[in-house]
Amino acid sequence: MILLSKPFRTVSGGLNEKFPIRKGTVLTTSILHTNLSKTIWVGDAPDFKPERWPDDSAGVPASAKQYPGFHHTMTFLDGPRMCLRMGFAIAEMKIVLSLLIRTFMFSSRDEADTKYEKAFLLEGCGWAQGSTANADEKTESERHRQASRQKWGSDSVSSSSWEYVYMATK
C-alpha cells in the first residue's frame, strides 16, 4: 500500500489517499519528473536558472537539498547504483560546448513568435521525436534539419551513439 501526499478521485467518484500495490511489483520513478517537479523546485522547475547551482548551493530551495545527487538532481542518480560515467559525461558535454562556442556565433532571437523545440534522438534505434501519422510528410523539425544540413553540413552534435539537437523553429 502506498500512502499518497494528495488524494486522487476514483472512477466511482470517491477520494482515495492510498494506492494498493501487489507484492513483488517493481516500482520506478521518472528521473525527468523528479528533476522538473514544481514541488521540489518551488514552482519554476522548467526554467533554466544557473544561479540554482553555485558552489555554495545558496540558490537551491530547501526542498531540493534533501536530494543528495549531483547538484540535487537525479540525472546521474546517487549511491551504489549511480552512473559510473558521470564525470566522463560531464567532461564530454563541457568539451562539446567549448567546441560549439569556439566554432559558432550565438545570438538570441527577440521575436515573440519564435518557438523552441527540444529533441533527443538515439541513433540507430529507429526512433525519432515527431508525428508519424504520415510518413511521407516531413515534420517542421525535419524540414529545419534538412535546410540546416544543406547550409552548414550538419545541425547536431554527435557524441558516441547519442545525438543532441536544440533548434529554433518558426
C-alpha positions, 0 to 999 in steps of 0.5 A: 500500500502506498500512502499518497501526499494528495488524494486522487478521485476514483472512477466511482467518484470517491477520494482515495489517499492510498494506492494498493500495490501487489507484492513483488511489483517493481516500482520506478520513478521518472528521473525527468519528473523528479528533476522538473517537479514544481514541488521540489523546485518551488514552482519554476522547475522548467526554467533554466536558472544557473544561479540554482547551482553555485558552489555554495548551493545558496540558490537551491530551495530547501526542498531540493537539498534533501536530494543528495545527487549531483547538484540535487538532481537525479540525472546521474542518480546517487549511491551504489547504483549511480552512473559510473560515467558521470564525470566522463559525461560531464567532461564530454558535454563541457568539451562539446560546448567549448567546441560549439562556442569556439566554432559558432556565433550565438545570438538570441532571437527577440521575436515573440513568435519564435518557438523552441523545440527540444529533441533527443534522438538515439541513433540507430534505434529507429526512433525519432521525436515527431508525428508519424501519422504520415510518413511521407510528410516531413515534420517542421523539425525535419524540414529545419534539419534538412535546410540546416544540413544543406547550409552548414553540413550538419545541425547536431552534435554527435557524441558516441551513439547519442545525438543532441539537437536544440533548434529554433523553429518558426 
